[in-house]
């Protein structure tokens, strides 16, 4: 009876885990990461925007969200509808080329906007430049092997959280702990769903972390 009861529970447990990890993969999708990070700075660490009005940096958040979510999502949708890719989830490696190239253009435009026109704080500029560099590195890696875009995005967030903690940004240490937990949860989700191998996952973490670190180092030198 016990083995029979266990066998009845197993499918529902697997289904629950699958649904849960799909939800995790969607909520913490790379598409939403730039907006999430910027929203953290706006609502929990407004001191970063010292000398800038609340109305201004709140407007920046809207611009960032629209540019980094709507445009890439629309591009992927059009590529799917025009049959250039089989699905919006982009399971195949070659299916990622078009969306990644378009994302690189969008991310660079957003960085340039915040760099030249908005003259945003260094940490914001370096983060956006790091997002652009991450997309470039992921694209280059994709030519040779499949790499996790989810882990690349959250590897970058870990780096920016560490940089924020070093600069004593409000709630940065707390954010770092939370981000590490989210990065681990996202990685577990991708592994459970068999979307990536451990190698692809760890490669993403490393690429995202190093890209953000490089972005901060380069801009720190250029903006001195």
C-alpha positions, -999 to 999 in steps of 0.1 A, spaced: 0 0 0 28 24 8 46 19 -25 13 23 -43 6 55 -24 41 68 -31 37 61 -68 4 80 -69 21 111 -53 52 111 -74 36 124 -107 19 153 -89 51 162 -71 70 162 -103 43 183 -120 43 208 -91 81 211 -93 79 216 -130 53 243 -128 71 260 -99 105 260 -117 89 272 -149 74 301 -129 108 308 -114 124 308 -149 98 332 -161 97 357 -132 135 359 -131 140 359 -168 170 379 -181 146 402 -199 134 416 -165 168 418 -148 178 453 -158 145 467 -146 146 447 -114 181 460 -105 172 496 -114 140 494 -94 160 482 -64 182 513 -66 151 536 -71 130 523 -43 155 510 -17 186 530 -24 175 564 -36 206 580 -20 225 567 -51 207 594 -71 219 623 -49 213 656 -66 187 641 -90 150 647 -85 128 617 -77 106 625 -107 137 623 -129 150 589 -118 115 575 -117 112 585 -153 145 568 -160 130 536 -146 101 538 -171 125 544 -200 147 515 -190 118 491 -185 102 500 -218 135 498 -237 149 466 -222 116 446 -220 93 458 -248 118 461 -277 136 427 -272 103 409 -265 87 425 -297 118 414 -317 115 378 -305 78 378 -312 83 391 -348 111 365 -354 87 338 -342 58 350 -363 80 353 -394 92 317 -388 129 326 -382 127 308 -349 106 278 -339 95 292 -305 98 323 -283 117 301 -258 146 297 -283 156 262 -274 180 258 -303 214 275 -303 211 291 -337 177 304 -328 194 327 -303 215 346 -329 189 371 -340 174 379 -306 209 383 -291 221 406 -318 190 428 -315 194 428 -277 230 439 -280 218 469 -300 190 478 -275 213 474 -245 240 495 -260 215 522 -269 202 522 -233 237 525 -219 246 553 -242 214 571 -233 221 569 -196 258 577 -202 255 607 -226 221 622 -222 211 614 -186 246 614 -171 235 588 -146 256 578 -115 286 556 -122 271 525 -107 241 527 -130 262 534 -161 285 505 -153 256 481 -147 240 490 -180 273 487 -198 278 454 -181 244 442 -194 256 451 -229 289 433 -224 271 403 -210 249 400 -241 280 403 -263 298 376 -244 268 353 -244 265 358 -282 301 350 -288 299 319 -265 267 308 -283 286 305 -316 306 276 -300 282 262 -274 249 268 -256 253 289 -225 226 298 -199 214 334 -204 195 331 -171 227 324 -151 247 350 -171 222 376 -161 221 366 -124 259 362 -123 260 399 -133 236 409 -106 257 392 -80 287 413 -92 267 446 -91 254 437 -57 289 431 -44 300 464 -60 271 482 -43 280 467 -9 316 479 -13 303 514 -19 280 511 11 248 516 -9 216 513 12 205 476 17 233 464 -6 244 436 18 209 424 22 204 426 -15 235 405 -21 223 377 2 189 377 -16 205 378 -51 227 349 -43 196 329 -32 177 339 -64 207 330 -86 209 296 -69 171 291 -73 172 301 -110 201 277 -116 182 248 -99 152 256 -120 172 255 -153 188 222 -143 155 206 -132 138 216 -164 168 202 -183 172 235 -201 210 234 -195 238 213 -182 259 223 -152 287 234 -175 264 257 -194 250 270 -162 283 277 -145 297 293 -177 269 317 -176 275 327 -140 312 333 -147 305 353 -179 279 375 -163 300 382 -132 332 390 -152 313 412 -177 299 434 -149 333 436 -132 350 446 -164 323 472 -172 328 488 -138 366 488 -141 365 503 -176 340 531 -168 358 539 -135 389 546 -155 372 565 -182 350 587 -160 377 598 -136 
